[in-house]
Every structure is written in C-alpha cells, then in structure tokens.
Amino acid sequence: MESSIEKIIFKFFDNHASLSELDFLIQWISNEKNYLQYQEYIAINNLTNIALNNKDQEKIIQEINSRIISDKNKKIRKKNYKYFGVAAIAICFFSTIMFLDFLKNDTESLKIIDPSKISLTTSDGEIIDLENLDDQQTKINKNTLVNQNANTLYYKNDPTSKEIKYNELKVPYGKVFNIELSDGTLVYLNSGTTLRFPINFLQGLDREVFIEGEAFFEVTKSKLSQFKVTSNNTSVNVYGTKFNFKHFPEDNFSEVILTEGSLGVSKTSFENDEEIMIIKPGEKAKVLFDEDKIERSRVNAKLYTSWINGRVAFRNESLPNLIQKLERIYNVIIINNNNDITDKKFSATILYKEESINEVLSYLSQVYGLEYQILDNKILIK
C-alpha cells in the first residue's frame, strides 16, 4: 500500500482527515481491490476494534461520507440554524443515498487524484496533476504555463475574455507552490492551501480571489480595479501591497500581516465600511470569528513571512500549535501521548527545505528533552 494512502487511512481513524482526503478515500475504498488492501492494513496495524464497527464496505463508505457532510457543514455559519435543521437532515440523508447509489453503479468512471500531489482544477472540471507533467515547462492552454523548475504556474491575460471563469489550485501538506495571476500578482502558497481565482480579471470589476490556508501576496497595482482576498470569515481590500494572509479551516481566526503598502481588513459579517480596519506595514490584524472583532498589533513581520524563503520561526509556541505546523510542513502525523508538556512553550528556527523532520525532532529533544518515536510517517511523543 502506498504511504500516502496509509496516511489518509490512519488520519481517518484518528478523526484528523481533511475534506480532500476524505473525498479521495471514499473513491479509493469503493474499488474492491483497494478495499481488500484496507482490510489487510487494519489487521496489520491492530485496528480491529475500528474494523468491527465498520463490518462491510458500504458501512465504511457511509461513515466517510457522513464525515464529509459534517465537515462541510462546520464551515458554513448558520445564524438561523433552528429553522433549517429538519431540511438539512433530509438533504444529507437523501444526498447520502444518491451518492452511495452513484458509487455502486459508476465507481469505475471516477478519477482518483492523489491528494499528496499539487493539483489544478480547471473551469470545466478537469483535474491536472502539476507534478506529473511530461516537460519542465508545459502549456496547459494558450494562456497558462507551468514551470516545474520555478515551481510556478503562470497565467497570461486574455483581453478578449468577456466572462469570469475560475480555476482552483491545491497545495497539499509538505509542499509549497507559486502562481502568477493574469494581472501580474504573485502569490506564494504554503502547505495545506487552496486558492480559487479567476483565469482573467475583467475591467471594472474587483480582482477577487478566495483562499483557505496561508499565502503571501505581492499585488500588482491597478487604478481601475481593487484587489480583494476573501476567506470563510475575512475579507481583505488591497491597494497595491505585499502581505501575508492565513486562515486554516481548523482555526477560529484569520491573520493578516502587512509588509508593504496599505490594506483594509474586515470580517465578512460586517455590513458597512466603518468596520474596515486599515493597517500599516509591520502591523498584524487578527480577525476573531467568535467575538465579531478585529485586533491590531505591531509585530516582527519577518517571523510571519520568512516561510516563503524556506525558514520558519517558532517563538513561545505551545506544543499543540507546534505539532500542527510541523504536520503541515513535513506531511507527517504527530501524536502527543505526554499531557505533562502540553502547556510547555517552544522556540526554534527551522530551514524546512534543508532540514528533515528527524533533524528538527533531534534538536527539540536536545534542547527541551522531548522524547519521541518514529514509525514510518507517524511520530509518537512519549
């Protein structure tokens, strides 16, 4: 079994699998041959207690699909949920039935995309593995070029375009990637990030992109249209600038760190411009979802942006936060079995393009006495 499949199965059992990983798993396990591999993995890894709760293939698929539905629902803010609860349950129920029926009748036609690969989904639904192209420089179409040496996707502006069409770029854990949008804006995408963006920006309309994860933007100035970055709960109005934007789905906040220029930050629930906070270079705006407010503070911007140059700095980081970041950077699973050090603070600087996870753990062991054991891509803190 491939290590990427093994990792997803393990995360599924540990309730840490992402939506994209669950989508991949439900397609993979629908194949009878793959299901036999799944059963073998269960037996080898002593997970029979979980296997007993999922006795057959259909029940496993139901379980995965229910988690997909649950995770997607968590991302949607529902102020009037009590009026729609019954309808939502009915929709989920019938969607599950239809989805399982589709899997039963059309499993072979599903295209399985390895979630450990950097991928591009085009406006017509085609999914392209950007790491498995024949040439170092590949034209996807007349206006799109992938340069694997530069780790960058380039878009050329098409002045004849009359409608907005979106592409979606996904960067998995353990990898980083860059994209130059059709207006010349450069975006550095960190591990575990998804960017949805127009193929072309139309004159007179906002240049709006949508993000989940973390990215550093170098925005091209334009007198004709404003650049806008939107996540689930945060909106950033950009006036020609450089900044870092972070919002991962498991977080209850967003962070924007400005390094150059000017921008305005707002919570998407705010309904007027009075709630837009303007920040200056060297400032951080932290949008708190649960409190309907934005906090502003002075920070050392280099600590938040050095990741684009392969350097990540941790300063007084709690162990849960440290684990979360190391999992994204190195695409590993870290399980903490030592509750005595959960509240301990850690500081370190790592060069993730040069240093392996083994070297990082060795340093933490020497400086902080961290005890650990490595089993394939799983790390147990003792």
DOGUVEX-687754 format. One line per field, with one value per residue (C-alpha): residue in one letter; x, y, z. Coordinates in steps of 0.1 Angstrom, whole numbers. Layout:
BEGIN
aa	(A | ...)
u	(X | ...)
v	(Y | ...)
w	(Z | ...)
% end
This chain:
BEGIN
aa	(M | E | S | S | I | E | K | I | I | F | K | F | F | D | N | H | A | S | L | S | E | L | D | F | L | I | Q | W | I | S | N | E | K | N | Y | L | Q | Y | Q | E | Y | I | A | I | N | N | L | T | N | I | A | L | N | N | K | D | Q | E | K | I | I | Q | E | I | N | S | R | I | I | S | D | K | N | K | K | I | R | K | K | N | Y | K | Y | F | G | V | A | A | I | A | I | C | F | F | S | T | I | M | F | L | D | F | L | K | N | D | T | E | S | L | K | I | I | D | P | S | K | I | S | L | T | T | S | D | G | E | I | I | D | L | E | N | L | D | D | Q | Q | T | K | I | N | K | N | T | L | V | N | Q | N | A | N | T | L | Y | Y | K | N | D | P | T | S | K | E | I | K | Y | N | E | L | K | V | P | Y | G | K | V | F | N | I | E | L | S | D | G | T | L | V | Y | L | N | S | G | T | T | L | R | F | P | I | N | F | L | Q | G | L | D | R | E | V | F | I | E | G | E | A | F | F | E | V | T | K | S | K | L | S | Q | F | K | V | T | S | N | N | T | S | V | N | V | Y | G | T | K | F | N | F | K | H | F | P | E | D | N | F | S | E | V | I | L | T | E | G | S | L | G | V | S | K | T | S | F | E | N | D | E | E | I | M | I | I | K | P | G | E | K | A | K | V | L | F | D | E | D | K | I | E | R | S | R | V | N | A | K | L | Y | T | S | W | I | N | G | R | V | A | F | R | N | E | S | L | P | N | L | I | Q | K | L | E | R | I | Y | N | V | I | I | I | N | N | N | N | D | I | T | D | K | K | F | S | A | T | I | L | Y | K | E | E | S | I | N | E | V | L | S | Y | L | S | Q | V | Y | G | L | E | Y | Q | I | L | D | N | K | I | L | I | K)
u	(0 | 13 | 24 | 0 | -30 | -18 | -15 | -51 | -65 | -47 | -59 | -95 | -93 | -78 | -106 | -80 | -86 | -93 | -122 | -100 | -85 | -120 | -131 | -101 | -106 | -142 | -133 | -103 | -121 | -150 | -128 | -130 | -92 | -85 | -110 | -90 | -59 | -78 | -88 | -52 | -40 | -65 | -52 | -15 | -19 | -40 | -70 | -96 | -117 | -124 | -129 | -155 | -176 | -173 | -181 | -185 | -176 | -209 | -209 | -173 | -184 | -214 | -191 | -167 | -195 | -211 | -178 | -175 | -210 | -203 | -170 | -186 | -214 | -190 | -176 | -210 | -220 | -257 | -274 | -309 | -300 | -330 | -353 | -334 | -323 | -350 | -344 | -306 | -310 | -333 | -309 | -280 | -300 | -311 | -277 | -260 | -284 | -279 | -241 | -239 | -261 | -237 | -207 | -223 | -232 | -204 | -173 | -150 | -156 | -143 | -109 | -88 | -64 | -37 | -42 | -5 | 1 | -2 | -32 | -51 | -89 | -99 | -132 | -145 | -138 | -106 | -81 | -44 | -15 | 10 | 38 | 33 | 38 | 60 | 81 | 97 | 77 | 42 | 15 | -19 | -36 | -26 | -27 | -15 | 21 | 36 | 73 | 82 | 118 | 105 | 77 | 53 | 21 | 18 | -14 | -14 | -41 | -66 | -81 | -108 | -123 | -158 | -167 | -152 | -141 | -124 | -95 | -86 | -50 | -45 | -11 | -10 | 9 | 47 | 48 | 48 | 39 | 37 | 13 | 14 | -21 | -32 | -27 | 9 | 1 | 24 | 11 | 32 | 11 | 21 | 15 | -22 | -35 | -63 | -66 | -96 | -90 | -103 | -84 | -88 | -98 | -124 | -120 | -142 | -147 | -128 | -99 | -112 | -96 | -107 | -83 | -82 | -48 | -18 | -3 | 19 | 7 | 26 | -2 | 1 | -13 | -43 | -62 | -91 | -99 | -93 | -77 | -96 | -88 | -117 | -118 | -147 | -150 | -125 | -121 | -90 | -92 | -58 | -44 | -12 | 8 | 27 | 11 | 7 | -28 | -35 | -68 | -69 | -103 | -95 | -87 | -113 | -94 | -76 | -44 | -32 | 4 | 13 | 49 | 45 | 17 | -18 | -48 | -81 | -93 | -129 | -150 | -174 | -204 | -198 | -222 | -206 | -172 | -170 | -159 | -129 | -97 | -68 | -34 | 2 | 34 | 46 | 11 | -10 | -48 | -63 | -99 | -117 | -146 | -163 | -161 | -170 | -139 | -105 | -74 | -45 | -9 | 27 | 48 | 81 | 67 | 97 | 87 | 54 | 67 | 101 | 84 | 85 | 123 | 123 | 126 | 100 | 104 | 87 | 86 | 70 | 49 | 26 | 30 | -4 | 4 | 40 | 26 | 0 | 27 | 52 | 25 | 17 | 54 | 66 | 33 | 35 | 12 | 23 | 5 | 12 | 9 | 25 | 0 | 26 | 42 | 11 | 14 | 52 | 64 | 89 | 112 | 131 | 140 | 140 | 151 | 124 | 139 | 172 | 163 | 144 | 117 | 142 | 167 | 140 | 129 | 165 | 170 | 138 | 150 | 184 | 171 | 137 | 141 | 113 | 111 | 96 | 94 | 91 | 70 | 70 | 54 | 39 | 56 | 47 | 56 | 62)
v	(0 | 35 | 56 | 84 | 60 | 46 | 82 | 91 | 59 | 65 | 101 | 89 | 66 | 94 | 119 | 142 | 137 | 168 | 171 | 165 | 134 | 120 | 127 | 107 | 79 | 74 | 70 | 47 | 24 | 19 | -2 | -39 | -44 | -14 | -25 | -57 | -37 | -17 | -48 | -60 | -27 | -30 | -64 | -55 | -23 | -38 | -16 | -44 | -25 | 1 | -26 | -43 | -11 | -9 | -45 | -40 | -18 | 0 | 10 | 24 | 45 | 57 | 67 | 86 | 104 | 114 | 130 | 148 | 163 | 171 | 189 | 209 | 219 | 232 | 257 | 273 | 299 | 294 | 321 | 307 | 270 | 260 | 269 | 248 | 219 | 194 | 204 | 200 | 165 | 155 | 168 | 150 | 118 | 118 | 130 | 101 | 76 | 92 | 93 | 56 | 47 | 66 | 48 | 14 | 20 | 42 | 35 | 27 | 60 | 80 | 96 | 92 | 121 | 116 | 143 | 144 | 160 | 197 | 199 | 224 | 221 | 240 | 258 | 228 | 204 | 188 | 180 | 182 | 168 | 196 | 173 | 147 | 167 | 155 | 186 | 210 | 238 | 227 | 248 | 238 | 261 | 291 | 314 | 290 | 278 | 255 | 259 | 229 | 242 | 275 | 257 | 283 | 284 | 314 | 329 | 353 | 380 | 374 | 408 | 391 | 373 | 386 | 363 | 353 | 316 | 302 | 277 | 261 | 254 | 229 | 226 | 196 | 193 | 191 | 213 | 249 | 264 | 298 | 313 | 344 | 356 | 372 | 407 | 400 | 395 | 369 | 345 | 322 | 293 | 275 | 238 | 228 | 258 | 261 | 292 | 298 | 325 | 339 | 329 | 365 | 397 | 418 | 456 | 475 | 445 | 437 | 413 | 389 | 356 | 330 | 313 | 285 | 282 | 306 | 327 | 357 | 382 | 406 | 425 | 445 | 480 | 490 | 523 | 505 | 477 | 468 | 435 | 415 | 384 | 365 | 335 | 320 | 349 | 375 | 400 | 420 | 451 | 456 | 489 | 476 | 459 | 429 | 409 | 375 | 360 | 330 | 312 | 274 | 257 | 244 | 279 | 303 | 333 | 348 | 367 | 394 | 408 | 437 | 442 | 470 | 493 | 496 | 474 | 472 | 441 | 433 | 404 | 392 | 396 | 433 | 452 | 487 | 502 | 516 | 482 | 480 | 483 | 499 | 486 | 498 | 479 | 460 | 455 | 424 | 423 | 393 | 386 | 367 | 348 | 341 | 377 | 398 | 419 | 426 | 431 | 451 | 449 | 456 | 425 | 415 | 407 | 386 | 360 | 355 | 358 | 341 | 308 | 319 | 317 | 283 | 295 | 290 | 306 | 294 | 318 | 307 | 283 | 259 | 222 | 218 | 247 | 234 | 199 | 214 | 234 | 206 | 183 | 208 | 215 | 178 | 160 | 137 | 127 | 136 | 121 | 136 | 110 | 132 | 156 | 169 | 190 | 202 | 237 | 240 | 267 | 261 | 284 | 273 | 283 | 256 | 256 | 232 | 229 | 217 | 201 | 169 | 162 | 139 | 168 | 191 | 165 | 158 | 195 | 196 | 165 | 180 | 215 | 206 | 169 | 159 | 121 | 106 | 75 | 75 | 48 | 55 | 89 | 87 | 103 | 95 | 119 | 99)
w	(0 | -9 | 21 | 11 | 13 | 46 | 60 | 50 | 65 | 97 | 98 | 91 | 121 | 142 | 130 | 115 | 78 | 57 | 33 | 3 | 20 | 28 | -8 | -20 | 5 | -4 | -41 | -34 | -10 | -34 | -55 | -44 | -48 | -27 | 0 | 4 | 10 | 35 | 54 | 53 | 67 | 96 | 106 | 104 | 124 | 151 | 144 | 146 | 172 | 145 | 118 | 139 | 139 | 101 | 91 | 54 | 26 | 24 | 61 | 57 | 28 | 47 | 76 | 54 | 36 | 68 | 79 | 46 | 51 | 88 | 80 | 52 | 74 | 100 | 75 | 70 | 95 | 103 | 123 | 118 | 120 | 141 | 112 | 87 | 108 | 96 | 60 | 64 | 78 | 50 | 24 | 40 | 41 | 5 | -6 | 11 | -6 | -40 | -35 | -25 | -54 | -77 | -62 | -67 | -104 | -116 | -94 | -123 | -140 | -110 | -115 | -83 | -77 | -52 | -26 | -18 | -53 | -62 | -85 | -106 | -112 | -144 | -150 | -169 | -141 | -154 | -126 | -136 | -115 | -118 | -105 | -132 | -164 | -193 | -197 | -172 | -190 | -200 | -217 | -202 | -227 | -248 | -217 | -189 | -184 | -157 | -150 | -127 | -122 | -108 | -90 | -105 | -125 | -149 | -163 | -193 | -196 | -223 | -233 | -254 | -224 | -215 | -186 | -153 | -151 | -121 | -116 | -82 | -71 | -42 | -24 | 0 | 33 | 29 | -3 | -14 | -48 | -65 | -90 | -111 | -118 | -151 | -137 | -127 | -90 | -75 | -48 | -27 | -14 | 18 | 27 | 30 | 10 | -16 | -39 | -61 | -87 | -120 | -151 | -162 | -144 | -161 | -163 | -138 | -115 | -83 | -87 | -61 | -51 | -24 | -1 | 25 | 42 | 40 | 12 | 7 | -19 | -40 | -55 | -88 | -85 | -107 | -108 | -125 | -101 | -64 | -54 | -28 | -8 | 8 | 31 | 51 | 75 | 64 | 36 | 27 | 4 | -11 | -25 | -41 | -15 | 0 | 28 | 44 | 48 | 70 | 76 | 80 | 84 | 119 | 132 | 147 | 134 | 104 | 104 | 80 | 83 | 61 | 50 | 24 | 12 | 26 | 30 | 48 | 68 | 76 | 89 | 62 | 86 | 89 | 67 | 63 | 56 | 91 | 103 | 79 | 98 | 79 | 89 | 82 | 74 | 104 | 118 | 122 | 120 | 137 | 130 | 158 | 144 | 178 | 191 | 160 | 164 | 149 | 169 | 157 | 169 | 160 | 151 | 136 | 101 | 92 | 117 | 98 | 62 | 63 | 53 | 16 | 18 | 34 | 70 | 98 | 132 | 163 | 193 | 226 | 206 | 225 | 218 | 200 | 177 | 171 | 162 | 139 | 120 | 117 | 103 | 76 | 68 | 67 | 58 | 89 | 117 | 152 | 182 | 216 | 244 | 270 | 286 | 310 | 283 | 265 | 280 | 275 | 252 | 224 | 204 | 173 | 137 | 110 | 74 | 62 | 26 | 41 | 74 | 78 | 104 | 121 | 125 | 139 | 164 | 174 | 181 | 202 | 221 | 229 | 239 | 255 | 264 | 240 | 238 | 206 | 184 | 146 | 129 | 91 | 88 | 122 | 152 | 188 | 215 | 247)
% end
